[in-house]
Amino acid sequence: MDIASAKREVAIGGKRIVLPSRHATEIRQTLRTALDGTPTVSVTEIARRLGYTTTDSLYKADRRLCYKITARYQQAGGRSWWMKPYAPLTCDAPMKDMLERSLKSTEPTPVYQLAATLGHPDAGYIRRQLPELCEAIDRRIAQVKKNRFERMSPILKSAIDANPVPSLTEVARQLGYSYTAILQRHEPDLCKQLMERRRAYVTKRRSDLEKQALVVLGRSPSPSVRGICRCLGITVPFMNKHFPALVRSIIRRRRCSAAVVGATSRIADQTEIGSVPDISGGCRS
């Protein structure tokens, strides 16, 4: 197994790929290479590099080799071996390339997340190998956060005056946040104004939609719920949720209209009857 190739795929794809099944001989050779190589790695790390989510396949291939690798790994300090002063510095190209791409991106990824992607429990090992690059990423992230805070107030003020008025969640996403708590913590007054404007906008929008639906409902023949939703540019679930009474009225009118059409058709076939029966069917608009 080409370990460097697997790491390169991790660096490019940003996640571990699941490789096809391997013969026990291939797994055994990888275990022997890891046992004699540096830095010391665990059986779990070897399984991850091979694309497995568990170590079962490695233990089935050669249990004794796995035991030897585990013992060597524990003697080297276990998970914290890279924190030891004598830990070897073995920087590889995929690791450096991943850090450089993070530094150049508009939304740099923290070093600890990159470390997890490469299979390290924390970022200590990578920071020891590439301290300047890691510090540059830290500064870049700090600058991005500072820029977000500086843009927060103007964007919120612009959102308050916008039409349609966006939700606070949409503004948070625009600033690069996945939640709104940080906006409310730093700009509580502006967030409150935006939420009030949003509620007023939603209320007015729903009132306008209901009025438009009533206008469409007055057309002949009586439109269906789906037809009215298509005219208004909304979905049927939205209509059912926010205008249940209107939906019931639409359905009732459709049924009455169908009853009237059916009665009219029967009258045409009863020309010998002198009087015209009531065809309203008891419907009231």
C-alpha positions in Angstrom: 0.0 0.0 0.0 1.3 3.5 -0.9 0.9 5.4 2.3 2.0 8.7 0.7 -0.6 8.3 -2.0 -3.4 7.7 0.5 -2.3 10.8 2.4 -2.3 12.8 -0.8 -5.9 11.8 -1.4 -6.8 12.9 2.1 -5.2 16.3 1.5 -6.9 16.8 -1.8 -10.4 15.5 -0.9 -10.5 16.7 2.7 -11.7 13.4 4.0 -10.7 9.8 4.2 -11.7 7.7 1.2 -12.8 4.1 1.6 -10.5 1.9 -0.5 -11.4 -1.6 -1.9 -10.7 -4.8 0.1 -7.1 -5.9 0.3 -5.5 -9.3 0.5 -4.0 -10.3 3.9 -0.6 -10.3 2.4 -0.8 -6.7 1.4 -2.0 -5.7 4.9 0.7 -7.8 6.5 3.4 -6.0 4.5 2.0 -2.6 5.5 2.1 -3.7 9.1 5.7 -4.8 8.8 6.6 -1.4 7.2 4.9 0.5 10.0 6.6 -1.6 12.7 10.1 -0.7 11.5 9.3 2.8 10.4 9.3 6.2 12.1 7.4 8.0 13.5 5.7 5.3 15.7 2.0 4.9 14.8 -0.9 2.9 16.3 -2.8 0.1 14.7 -5.8 2.4 14.5 -3.8 5.0 12.5 -2.6 2.3 10.1 -6.2 1.1 9.6 -7.3 4.7 8.9 -4.5 5.1 6.3 -5.7 1.9 4.6 -9.2 3.2 4.5 -10.7 1.0 7.2 -13.0 2.4 9.9 -12.0 -0.4 12.4 -8.9 -2.5 13.0 -10.6 -5.9 12.6 -9.1 -6.5 9.1 -5.6 -5.8 10.4 -5.9 -8.1 13.4 -7.3 -10.9 11.1 -4.4 -10.5 8.7 -1.7 -10.7 11.5 -2.6 -10.5 15.1 1.0 -10.8 16.4 2.3 -7.9 14.3 -0.6 -5.8 15.6 0.4 -6.6 19.1 4.0 -5.7 18.4 2.9 -2.4 16.8 0.7 -1.6 19.8 3.5 -2.3 22.3 6.0 -0.2 20.4 3.4 2.6 20.2 2.8 2.5 23.9 6.5 2.5 24.7 6.9 5.6 22.5 4.4 7.5 24.7 1.1 6.5 23.0 -1.0 9.2 21.6 1.3 12.0 23.0 4.5 10.8 21.3 4.7 13.9 19.1 4.8 16.0 22.3 8.1 14.3 23.4 11.2 16.4 23.0 12.9 13.5 21.1 10.0 13.0 18.6 11.3 13.0 15.0 10.2 15.8 12.7 9.0 14.1 9.5 7.0 16.7 7.6 5.5 15.4 4.4 4.3 17.2 1.3 0.5 16.6 1.8 0.6 18.0 5.3 2.4 21.2 4.2 0.2 21.5 1.1 -3.0 21.3 3.2 -1.8 24.0 5.6 -0.8 26.3 2.7 -4.2 25.8 1.0 -5.9 26.6 4.3 -3.8 29.8 4.6 -4.8 31.0 1.1 -8.5 30.3 1.4 -11.0 32.9 2.3 -12.2 30.8 5.2 -9.0 29.2 6.6 -9.4 25.9 8.5 -8.0 25.8 12.0 -4.9 23.8 12.5 -6.6 21.4 15.0 -9.2 20.5 12.3 -6.4 19.8 9.8 -4.7 17.7 12.3 -7.8 15.6 12.8 -8.2 15.2 9.1 -4.6 13.8 8.9 -5.3 11.4 11.8 -3.7 13.3 14.7 -5.6 13.6 18.0 -4.4 17.2 18.4 -2.4 19.8 16.6 0.8 19.6 18.7 2.7 17.4 16.2 1.9 19.6 13.2 2.8 22.8 15.1 6.2 21.3 16.0 6.9 20.5 12.4 5.6 23.7 10.7 5.4 26.3 13.4 5.6 29.4 11.1 2.9 28.1 8.8 0.6 27.2 11.7 1.2 30.7 13.3 0.3 32.3 9.9 -2.9 30.3 9.8 -3.7 31.5 13.4 -3.1 35.1 12.4 -5.2 34.7 9.3 -8.1 33.2 11.2 -7.9 36.0 13.8 -8.0 38.6 11.0 -11.0 36.9 9.4 -12.8 37.1 12.7 -11.9 40.7 13.2 -13.2 41.5 9.7 -16.5 39.7 10.5 -17.0 41.8 13.6 -16.3 45.0 11.7 -18.8 44.0 9.0 -21.4 42.8 11.5 -23.0 46.2 12.3 -23.2 47.6 8.7 -24.7 44.3 7.4 -27.3 44.2 10.2 -28.2 47.8 9.5 -28.5 47.1 5.8 -30.7 44.1 6.5 -33.1 46.1 8.7 -33.7 48.5 5.7 -33.9 45.7 3.1 -37.0 44.5 1.3 -37.6 41.7 1.7 -36.3 41.7 5.2 -33.9 38.7 5.7 -34.0 36.6 8.8 -31.3 36.8 11.5 -30.2 33.3 10.4 -29.7 34.4 6.9 -27.6 37.4 8.0 -25.5 35.1 10.2 -24.8 32.8 7.3 -23.8 35.8 5.2 -21.2 36.7 7.8 -19.9 33.1 7.9 -21.6 31.9 11.1 -23.7 28.8 11.4 -25.6 30.2 14.4 -27.1 33.6 15.5 -25.9 33.6 19.1 -22.7 35.4 18.3 -24.6 38.2 16.5 -27.0 38.6 19.4 -24.0 38.7 21.8 -22.1 41.5 20.0 -25.0 43.5 18.5 -28.1 42.8 20.6 -29.9 46.0 19.8 -29.5 45.7 16.0 -30.5 42.0 16.2 -33.7 42.9 18.1 -34.6 45.6 15.5 -34.0 43.1 12.7 -36.2 40.4 14.3 -39.0 43.0 14.9 -38.8 44.1 11.3 -38.7 40.5 10.1 -41.9 39.7 12.1 -43.7 42.7 10.7 -42.6 41.8 7.1 -43.7 38.2 7.5 -47.1 39.3 8.9 -47.7 41.8 6.0 -46.5 39.3 3.4 -48.9 36.7 4.6 -51.8 39.2 4.7 -51.0 40.2 1.1 -50.8 36.5 0.0 -54.2 35.9 1.6 -55.8 38.9 -0.2 -54.3 37.7 -3.5 -55.6 34.2 -2.9 -59.1 35.5 -2.4 -58.9 37.4 -5.7 -57.8 34.2 -7.5 -60.5 32.3 -5.7 -63.2 34.5 -7.2 -62.3 33.4 -10.7 -64.5 31.0 -12.7 -64.1 28.1 -12.8 -63.1 27.7 -9.2 -59.3 27.1 -9.0 -57.8 24.3 -7.0 -55.5 24.8 -4.0 -52.5 23.7 -6.1 -53.6 26.2 -8.9 -53.8 29.1 -6.4 -50.4 28.2 -4.9 -48.9 28.2 -8.4 -50.4 31.6 -9.1 -49.0 33.0 -5.8 -45.6 31.3 -6.1 -45.9 29.4 -2.8 -46.1 25.7 -1.9 -49.1 23.7 -0.9 -47.6 22.8 2.5 -47.0 26.6 3.1 -50.7 27.2 2.2 -51.9 24.4 4.5 -49.8 25.7 7.4 -50.5 29.4 7.3 -53.9 29.6 5.6 -55.9 26.5 6.8 -59.3 28.3 6.8 -58.7 29.6 3.2 -57.8 26.1 2.1 -61.0 24.7 3.5 -62.9 27.5 1.7 -61.2 26.7 -1.6 -62.0 23.0 -1.3 -65.7 23.7 -0.3 -66.1 26.0 -3.3 -64.6 23.5 -5.7 -67.0 20.8 -4.4 -70.0 23.2 -4.8 -68.9 24.1 -8.3 -68.6 20.5 -9.2 -72.1 19.8 -7.8 -73.6 22.7 -9.8 -71.9 21.5 -13.0 -73.3 18.0 -12.4 -76.8 19.3 -11.8 -76.7 21.4 -14.9 -75.8 18.4 -16.9 -78.7 16.5 -15.6 -81.1 19.3 -16.4 -80.0 19.2 -20.0 -81.1 15.6 -20.1 -84.5 16.3 -18.6 -85.9 18.7 -21.2 -89.3 17.2 -20.9 -89.6 18.4 -17.2 -91.4 21.8 -17.1 -89.7 23.2 -14.1 -86.0 23.8 -13.3 -84.9 22.3 -10.0 -82.7 24.1 -7.5 -79.1 23.4 -8.6 -77.3 25.2 -5.8 -76.9 22.0 -3.9 -77.1 23.9 -0.6 -73.8 25.6 -1.2 -73.1 29.0 0.2 -70.0 31.0 -0.7 
